[in-house]
Amino acid sequence: MTSTEATETSVPFTSGQEGYASFRIPAVVVTAAGTLLAFCEGRVGSRDDFGNIDIVLKRSTDGGRSWGPLQVAARNGEHLAGNPAPVVLDTGRVLLVHVRNTALATEDAIRRGKLSAADGRRVWVQHSDDEGLTWSRPADITAQTKKETWRWYATTPGHALQLTSGRVVVPANHSLPPKGTDNGTEGKYNGGHCLLSDDGGLTWRIGYVDDNPNGYINANETTAAELPDGRVYFNTRNHATAPGTRADAHSRDGGETLVKPFRPQAGLTAPVVQGSVLQLRDPDLLLYSSPAAPGYRALMTVRASTDGGVTWRSAHTVDGLPAAYSDLVRVDTETVGLLYEKGDFGAYETITFRRIPVTALT
């Protein structure tokens, strides 16, 4: 579907408003009562990936047609709290896994090993038991979720998931220390992994780890979905020389291991960018969202697979405008929601929400 006639849009976040210079890194979930929670990074001083950054939130009780006031879900003083990875549990609790570091900790400095463990990337979790209205005190889970040798670290970005078994799976990525004369910023040191919790987020451990420093596939920002047959499908941004910019993998044991390491997914044309996947159960359809222009962050498109991510087709093209990060959510039986970065002249002017009829994707 290329027409937008059957869709509705709203704009929960506009850069330069509500006390933030920029809004980036969207994530969206729907609560047990049907409330949409739209998260992103509220960047206080600039659009930079470092600095004074909060995780902010807006709630919608009408399916994303309108949004309540801005809330701060996670704040790290004048430092960084970012990469929101929310998930709604079968108990109704909303978990928010995210990362924190000092304001001046740039990715370059972290990857070069110039910062202490305390100043670098650390992993935190907090929860809400009232549909995102209030949040618990955050808990530092870095010791359970990050190897001491890893330097850069990021959760998802986008929503995490709870499997039908009850296990929580949070896709994540990291960087390795360099060898020889390398400095650690080279793409081949990117790696992927996931976090697992079997007790509703009380304790955590590392699942699969996919490191491939020969440079053919280097997993980075990763998204996941549980397929109807119980496998977990992982799709990742690739920072290497393999065909295309996407790679994917499957797990048969709930994210503990991968059936095979990440392999190129040349069926998804995209720039180097984050993407999102979502499995629909009725109909049986795996969705993927990201820009579709091969070399530029533009042409936001939802693609669909009926064979568990082996092959893909274009299902809904939003428009040809600049666009970047995105996240998908099942709003209700008739609607899929797309929360994505877009603008008229640059991809980071707004974070927009689009309601897409399920019938437009099938």
C-alpha positions as CSV (number, residue, x, y, z in Angstrom):
1,M,0.0,0.0,0.0
2,T,1.4,3.4,-1.0
3,S,-1.6,5.6,-0.3
4,T,-1.9,7.3,3.1
5,E,-5.6,8.0,2.8
6,A,-6.6,5.3,5.3
7,T,-4.0,6.3,7.9
8,E,-4.1,8.9,10.8
9,T,-1.1,10.8,12.2
10,S,-0.4,12.7,15.4
11,V,2.8,14.4,16.6
12,P,3.6,13.7,20.3
13,F,7.1,15.2,20.2
14,T,8.4,18.3,18.3
15,S,12.1,19.3,18.6
16,G,12.6,22.7,20.3
17,Q,9.5,22.4,22.4
18,E,8.6,21.5,26.0
19,G,12.1,22.3,27.3
20,Y,14.1,20.1,24.9
21,A,16.2,21.0,21.9
22,S,15.6,17.6,20.3
23,F,13.7,14.4,20.7
24,R,15.1,11.2,19.4
25,I,15.1,7.4,19.8
26,P,11.4,6.4,19.9
27,A,9.9,3.4,21.6
28,V,6.3,2.5,22.0
29,V,4.2,-0.1,23.9
30,V,0.6,-0.7,24.7
31,T,-0.4,-1.4,28.3
32,A,-2.8,-4.1,29.5
33,A,-5.6,-1.5,29.6
34,G,-4.9,-0.3,26.0
35,T,-3.0,2.9,26.9
36,L,-0.2,3.7,24.5
37,L,3.1,4.8,26.1
38,A,5.4,6.7,23.7
39,F,9.0,7.0,25.0
40,C,12.0,8.8,23.5
41,E,15.1,10.7,24.5
42,G,14.6,14.3,25.4
43,R,17.9,16.0,24.6
44,V,18.2,19.2,26.6
45,G,20.9,21.2,24.9
46,S,21.3,19.8,21.3
47,R,20.7,16.9,19.0
48,D,24.0,15.2,20.1
49,D,24.0,11.6,21.4
50,F,25.7,12.8,24.6
51,G,25.0,15.5,27.1
52,N,22.0,16.2,29.4
53,I,19.4,13.6,28.2
54,D,16.2,12.4,29.9
55,I,13.9,9.6,28.9
56,V,10.5,11.2,28.4
57,L,7.1,9.8,27.9
58,K,3.6,10.7,26.6
59,R,0.5,8.6,27.2
60,S,-2.5,8.2,24.8
61,T,-5.8,6.7,25.8
62,D,-7.4,7.0,22.4
63,G,-5.2,4.8,20.3
64,G,-2.6,7.5,19.5
65,R,-4.9,10.1,18.1
66,S,-4.0,12.5,20.9
67,W,-1.4,12.6,23.7
68,G,-1.2,13.7,27.3
69,P,1.4,16.0,28.9
70,L,5.1,15.2,28.7
71,Q,6.4,13.2,31.7
72,V,10.0,12.4,32.6
73,A,10.3,8.6,33.1
74,A,14.0,8.5,33.8
75,R,16.4,11.2,34.7
76,N,20.1,11.0,35.5
77,G,20.6,14.5,37.0
78,E,22.4,16.6,34.3
79,H,23.8,13.5,32.7
80,L,22.4,10.9,30.3
81,A,19.6,8.4,30.6
82,G,18.7,7.0,27.2
83,N,18.0,4.1,24.9
84,P,14.6,3.3,26.3
85,A,13.6,-0.4,26.0
86,P,10.1,-0.7,27.5
87,V,8.1,-4.0,27.7
88,V,4.6,-4.7,29.2
89,L,4.5,-7.9,31.2
90,D,1.6,-10.3,31.5
91,T,1.1,-9.0,35.1
92,G,0.4,-5.5,33.7
93,R,3.7,-4.1,35.0
94,V,5.7,-2.0,32.6
95,L,9.5,-2.5,32.7
96,L,11.8,0.2,31.3
97,V,15.4,-1.0,30.7
98,H,17.8,1.7,29.7
99,V,21.4,2.9,29.8
100,R,23.1,5.8,31.7
101,N,26.5,7.5,31.5
102,T,28.0,10.8,32.3
103,A,27.1,13.8,30.1
104,L,30.5,14.1,28.5
105,A,30.9,10.4,27.7
106,T,30.8,10.4,23.9
107,E,30.6,7.1,22.0
108,D,34.1,7.8,20.6
109,A,35.7,8.2,24.0
110,I,33.9,5.1,25.4
111,R,35.0,2.9,22.4
112,R,38.5,4.2,22.7
113,G,38.6,3.1,26.4
114,K,39.2,6.6,27.7
115,L,36.5,6.5,30.5
116,S,36.2,4.6,33.8
117,A,33.5,2.0,34.2
118,A,31.6,4.4,36.5
119,D,31.5,7.1,33.8
120,G,30.8,4.8,30.9
121,R,27.7,3.0,29.8
122,R,25.7,1.3,32.6
123,V,22.4,-0.6,32.5
124,W,19.4,0.3,34.6
125,V,15.8,-0.9,35.1
126,Q,12.7,0.6,36.7
127,H,9.0,-0.2,36.5
128,S,5.5,1.2,36.6
129,D,2.4,-0.5,38.0
130,D,0.0,2.3,37.0
131,E,0.1,2.4,33.2
132,G,3.1,4.7,33.1
133,L,1.8,7.4,35.4
134,T,4.5,6.9,38.0
135,W,7.8,5.0,38.1
136,S,9.9,3.1,40.7
137,R,13.3,4.1,41.7
138,P,15.8,2.8,39.1
139,A,18.1,-0.2,39.9
140,D,21.6,-0.6,38.4
141,I,21.8,-4.1,36.8
142,T,25.2,-3.5,35.0
143,A,26.9,-6.3,36.9
144,Q,24.4,-8.8,35.6
145,T,24.1,-7.5,32.0
146,K,27.5,-6.2,30.8
147,K,30.8,-8.0,30.5
148,E,33.8,-6.1,32.0
149,T,35.6,-6.1,28.7
150,W,32.8,-4.5,26.8
151,R,33.1,-0.8,26.2
152,W,30.2,0.8,24.3
153,Y,26.8,-0.6,25.3
154,A,23.2,0.1,24.2
155,T,19.8,-1.5,24.7
156,T,17.6,-2.0,21.6
157,P,16.5,0.9,20.8
158,G,12.7,0.3,20.6
159,H,10.4,-2.0,22.6
160,A,11.6,-5.2,24.3
161,L,9.4,-8.3,24.5
162,Q,8.0,-10.9,26.8
163,L,7.8,-14.4,25.3
164,T,4.8,-16.7,25.8
165,S,7.0,-18.6,28.3
166,G,7.1,-15.5,30.4
167,R,10.8,-14.7,29.7
168,V,11.7,-11.1,29.1
169,V,14.1,-10.6,26.1
170,V,15.9,-7.2,25.6
171,P,18.1,-7.0,22.5
172,A,21.3,-5.1,23.0
173,N,24.7,-4.4,21.5
174,H,28.2,-3.7,22.7
175,S,31.8,-3.0,21.4
176,L,34.9,-5.0,22.0
177,P,38.4,-3.7,23.0
178,P,40.6,-3.3,19.9
179,K,43.6,-5.4,18.9
180,G,47.0,-4.3,17.4
181,T,47.0,-0.7,16.3
182,D,43.2,-0.3,16.1
183,N,41.6,2.2,18.5
184,G,38.3,0.5,19.1
185,T,36.1,2.8,16.9
186,E,36.3,0.4,13.9
187,G,33.0,-1.2,12.9
188,K,34.4,-4.7,13.2
189,Y,34.4,-4.4,17.0
190,N,30.6,-4.0,17.2
191,G,28.8,-7.1,18.6
192,G,25.3,-8.1,19.5
193,H,23.7,-9.9,22.5
194,C,20.5,-10.0,24.4
195,L,19.4,-9.7,28.0
196,L,17.2,-12.3,29.6
197,S,15.0,-12.3,32.7
198,D,12.8,-15.3,33.9
199,D,11.4,-13.5,37.0
200,G,9.7,-10.4,35.6
201,G,12.8,-8.2,35.6
202,L,14.0,-8.9,39.2
203,T,17.2,-10.6,38.0
204,W,19.0,-10.6,34.6
205,R,21.6,-12.5,32.7
206,I,23.2,-12.3,29.2
207,G,21.8,-14.6,26.5
208,Y,23.4,-15.1,23.1
209,V,26.6,-13.2,22.2
210,D,27.4,-12.6,18.5
211,D,30.9,-11.2,18.0
212,N,32.5,-11.3,14.6
213,P,35.6,-9.1,14.4
214,N,36.6,-10.4,10.9
215,G,34.3,-7.6,9.7
216,Y,31.8,-9.5,7.6
217,I,28.8,-9.1,10.0
218,N,28.9,-6.7,12.9
219,A,25.6,-6.6,14.8
220,N,24.7,-3.2,16.2
221,E,21.2,-1.9,17.2
222,T,18.9,-4.9,17.3
223,T,15.1,-5.6,17.4
224,A,13.3,-8.9,18.1
225,A,9.9,-10.6,17.8
226,E,8.6,-14.0,18.9
227,L,7.3,-16.0,15.9
228,P,4.2,-18.2,16.1
229,D,6.3,-21.3,16.2
230,G,8.1,-20.1,19.3
231,R,11.4,-19.0,17.7
232,V,12.7,-15.6,18.4
233,Y,13.6,-13.5,15.4
234,F,16.4,-10.9,15.7
235,N,17.0,-8.2,13.1
236,T,20.1,-6.0,13.4
237,R,21.8,-2.9,11.9
238,N,24.9,-4.2,10.3
239,H,28.2,-2.2,10.5
240,A,30.4,-4.3,8.2
241,T,31.1,-5.2,4.6
242,A,28.4,-7.9,4.1
243,P,25.8,-7.4,1.3
244,G,23.3,-4.9,2.5
245,T,23.0,-3.0,5.8
246,R,20.7,-5.5,7.6
247,A,21.4,-8.9,9.1
248,D,19.1,-11.4,11.0
249,A,19.1,-14.6,13.0
250,H,16.8,-16.9,14.9
251,S,16.9,-18.5,18.3
252,R,15.1,-21.7,19.2
253,D,15.7,-21.5,23.0
254,G,14.3,-18.1,23.9
255,G,17.4,-16.1,23.1
256,E,20.0,-18.2,25.0
257,T,21.7,-19.1,21.7
258,L,21.3,-18.4,18.0
259,V,20.6,-21.2,15.5
260,K,23.3,-19.6,13.3
261,P,25.2,-16.4,13.7
262,F,23.7,-13.2,12.2
263,R,23.7,-13.5,8.4
264,P,23.1,-10.8,5.7
265,Q,19.4,-9.9,5.0
266,A,19.8,-8.4,1.6
267,G,16.0,-8.5,1.1
268,L,15.7,-5.3,3.2
269,T,17.1,-2.3,1.5
270,A,17.9,0.5,4.0
271,P,20.5,3.0,5.0
272,V,22.6,2.2,8.1
273,V,19.9,2.8,10.7
274,Q,17.9,1.3,13.5
275,G,14.8,-0.7,12.6
276,S,11.9,-2.3,14.4
277,V,10.1,-5.7,14.0
278,L,6.7,-6.8,15.3
279,Q,4.9,-10.1,14.9
280,L,1.2,-10.1,14.3
281,R,-0.7,-13.2,15.3
282,D,-4.0,-12.5,13.5
283,P,-3.1,-12.3,10.7
284,D,0.2,-14.2,10.9
285,L,2.5,-11.5,9.6
286,L,6.0,-10.3,10.7
287,L,6.5,-6.6,10.2
288,Y,9.7,-4.5,9.8
289,S,9.9,-0.7,9.8
290,S,12.8,1.5,8.7
291,P,13.7,4.0,6.0
292,A,13.9,2.3,2.6
293,A,16.2,4.7,0.7
294,P,19.5,2.8,0.2
295,G,21.9,5.6,1.1
296,Y,19.9,8.2,3.0
297,R,17.6,8.3,6.0
298,A,14.3,8.8,4.1
299,L,11.3,6.9,2.7
300,M,9.9,5.4,5.9
301,T,8.4,2.0,4.9
302,V,6.8,-0.9,6.7
303,R,7.7,-4.3,5.1
304,A,6.1,-7.7,5.7
305,S,7.2,-11.3,5.8
306,T,5.0,-14.4,5.9
307,D,7.9,-16.9,6.3
308,G,9.5,-15.7,9.6
309,G,11.8,-13.1,8.1
310,V,13.3,-15.2,5.2
311,T,11.8,-13.0,2.5
312,W,10.2,-9.6,2.6
313,R,7.8,-7.4,0.6
314,S,6.9,-3.7,0.9
315,A,3.5,-3.3,2.7
316,H,3.1,0.4,3.4
317,T,5.2,3.4,2.3
318,V,4.7,6.5,4.5
319,D,6.1,9.1,2.2
320,G,9.4,10.1,0.6
321,L,10.5,12.5,3.3
322,P,13.5,12.3,5.6
323,A,13.0,9.7,8.4
324,A,15.2,7.7,10.7
325,Y,14.5,5.6,13.8
326,S,11.1,3.9,14.4
327,D,9.2,1.5,16.5
328,L,6.1,-0.7,15.9
329,V,3.2,-1.6,18.2
330,R,-0.1,-3.4,17.8
331,V,-2.6,-0.8,18.9
332,D,-5.7,-3.0,18.7
333,T,-7.1,-5.8,16.5
334,E,-7.6,-3.4,13.5
335,T,-4.6,-1.1,13.9
336,V,-0.8,-1.1,13.9
337,G,1.0,1.9,15.2
338,L,4.3,3.4,13.9
339,L,6.2,5.8,16.1
340,Y,9.0,7.3,14.0
341,E,11.4,10.2,13.5
342,K,10.5,12.4,10.5
343,G,10.6,15.9,9.2
344,D,10.2,18.0,6.0
345,F,13.8,18.9,5.7
346,G,15.6,16.6,8.2
347,A,14.7,13.4,9.9
348,Y,14.9,14.8,13.4
349,E,12.3,17.5,13.4
350,T,9.5,15.5,15.0
351,I,8.6,12.1,16.4
352,T,5.3,11.3,14.7
353,F,2.8,8.5,15.4
354,R,0.9,6.9,12.5
355,R,-2.1,4.6,12.8
356,I,-2.0,2.0,10.0
357,P,-5.0,-0.3,9.4
358,V,-4.0,-4.0,9.5
359,T,-5.9,-4.5,6.3
360,A,-3.5,-2.1,4.6
361,L,-0.6,-4.4,5.4
362,T,-2.0,-7.8,4.3
